[in-house]
Amino acid sequence: MYALRKLTNTDERNRTRTGTAGAVEAVAAAMRAHAGSAGVQEEALSALRNLTANHAANKTRAVTAGAVEAVAAAMQAHAGSASVQEAACMVLCAHTSLCSRGTLRGEHT
């Protein structure tokens, strides 16, 4: 997840390439498969945030892959983890106009 997160942090072309290759779906599947691991959830959430930030096609892929439900599940399963909660909020922000307007900032590198 770390490498995926780094590749997609600021590079639009990498977001497109990785999204087309199935990265969004793989991240959502990893979140479901490792729901009990706060560390995996945090990394996956950060990768998902980078993949979907300002990228309409990857946002659509995320919704179709059940990533929004996986984000909600991570928030519920790890309610005591501030880092998981923050990463989850940033994913949700990436799915709204708030991040694109610069209302909330928080690139996860």
DASULPE-V43308 format. One record per residue. N is the residue number from 1. RES is the residue in three letters. BURIAL is b if it has 9 or more other ideal C-beta (glycine too) atoms within 8 Angstrom, else e. D_CENTER is the distance of its C-alpha to the mean C-alpha in whole Angstrom. Layout:
# DASULPE-V43308
n:N res:RES burial:BURIAL d_center:D_CENTER
n:N res:RES burial:BURIAL d_center:D_CENTER
This chain:
# DASULPE-V43308
n:1 res:MET burial:b d_center:10
n:2 res:TYR burial:e d_center:12
n:3 res:ALA burial:e d_center:14
n:4 res:LEU burial:b d_center:11
n:5 res:ARG burial:b d_center:9
n:6 res:LYS burial:e d_center:12
n:7 res:LEU burial:b d_center:13
n:8 res:THR burial:b d_center:11
n:9 res:ASN burial:b d_center:11
n:10 res:THR burial:e d_center:14
n:11 res:ASP burial:e d_center:15
n:12 res:GLU burial:e d_center:15
n:13 res:ARG burial:e d_center:17
n:14 res:ASN burial:b d_center:15
n:15 res:ARG burial:b d_center:12
n:16 res:THR burial:b d_center:14
n:17 res:ARG burial:e d_center:16
n:18 res:THR burial:b d_center:13
n:19 res:GLY burial:b d_center:12
n:20 res:THR burial:e d_center:16
n:21 res:ALA burial:e d_center:16
n:22 res:GLY burial:e d_center:14
n:23 res:ALA burial:b d_center:11
n:24 res:VAL burial:b d_center:8
n:25 res:GLU burial:b d_center:11
n:26 res:ALA burial:e d_center:11
n:27 res:VAL burial:b d_center:8
n:28 res:ALA burial:b d_center:8
n:29 res:ALA burial:b d_center:12
n:30 res:ALA burial:b d_center:12
n:31 res:MET burial:b d_center:10
n:32 res:ARG burial:b d_center:13
n:33 res:ALA burial:e d_center:15
n:34 res:HIS burial:b d_center:15
n:35 res:ALA burial:b d_center:14
n:36 res:GLY burial:e d_center:17
n:37 res:SER burial:e d_center:16
n:38 res:ALA burial:b d_center:14
n:39 res:GLY burial:e d_center:14
n:40 res:VAL burial:b d_center:12
n:41 res:GLN burial:b d_center:9
n:42 res:GLU burial:b d_center:9
n:43 res:GLU burial:b d_center:8
n:44 res:ALA burial:b d_center:6
n:45 res:LEU burial:b d_center:4
n:46 res:SER burial:b d_center:5
n:47 res:ALA burial:b d_center:5
n:48 res:LEU burial:b d_center:2
n:49 res:ARG burial:b d_center:3
n:50 res:ASN burial:b d_center:6
n:51 res:LEU burial:b d_center:6
n:52 res:THR burial:b d_center:7
n:53 res:ALA burial:b d_center:9
n:54 res:ASN burial:e d_center:12
n:55 res:HIS burial:b d_center:12
n:56 res:ALA burial:e d_center:13
n:57 res:ALA burial:e d_center:14
n:58 res:ASN burial:b d_center:10
n:59 res:LYS burial:b d_center:10
n:60 res:THR burial:e d_center:13
n:61 res:ARG burial:b d_center:12
n:62 res:ALA burial:b d_center:9
n:63 res:VAL burial:e d_center:11
n:64 res:THR burial:e d_center:14
n:65 res:ALA burial:b d_center:12
n:66 res:GLY burial:e d_center:12
n:67 res:ALA burial:b d_center:8
n:68 res:VAL burial:b d_center:9
n:69 res:GLU burial:e d_center:12
n:70 res:ALA burial:b d_center:10
n:71 res:VAL burial:b d_center:8
n:72 res:ALA burial:e d_center:12
n:73 res:ALA burial:b d_center:13
n:74 res:ALA burial:b d_center:11
n:75 res:MET burial:b d_center:13
n:76 res:GLN burial:e d_center:16
n:77 res:ALA burial:b d_center:16
n:78 res:HIS burial:b d_center:16
n:79 res:ALA burial:e d_center:17
n:80 res:GLY burial:e d_center:19
n:81 res:SER burial:b d_center:16
n:82 res:ALA burial:e d_center:16
n:83 res:SER burial:e d_center:13
n:84 res:VAL burial:b d_center:11
n:85 res:GLN burial:b d_center:12
n:86 res:GLU burial:b d_center:11
n:87 res:ALA burial:b d_center:8
n:88 res:ALA burial:b d_center:7
n:89 res:CYS burial:e d_center:10
n:90 res:MET burial:b d_center:8
n:91 res:VAL burial:b d_center:5
n:92 res:LEU burial:b d_center:8
n:93 res:CYS burial:b d_center:10
n:94 res:ALA burial:b d_center:8
n:95 res:HIS burial:b d_center:10
n:96 res:THR burial:e d_center:13
n:97 res:SER burial:e d_center:16
n:98 res:LEU burial:e d_center:16
n:99 res:CYS burial:b d_center:13
n:100 res:SER burial:e d_center:15
n:101 res:ARG burial:e d_center:18
n:102 res:GLY burial:e d_center:18
n:103 res:THR burial:e d_center:18
n:104 res:LEU burial:e d_center:15
n:105 res:ARG burial:e d_center:15
n:106 res:GLY burial:e d_center:13
n:107 res:GLU burial:e d_center:11
n:108 res:HIS burial:b d_center:10
n:109 res:THR burial:e d_center:12
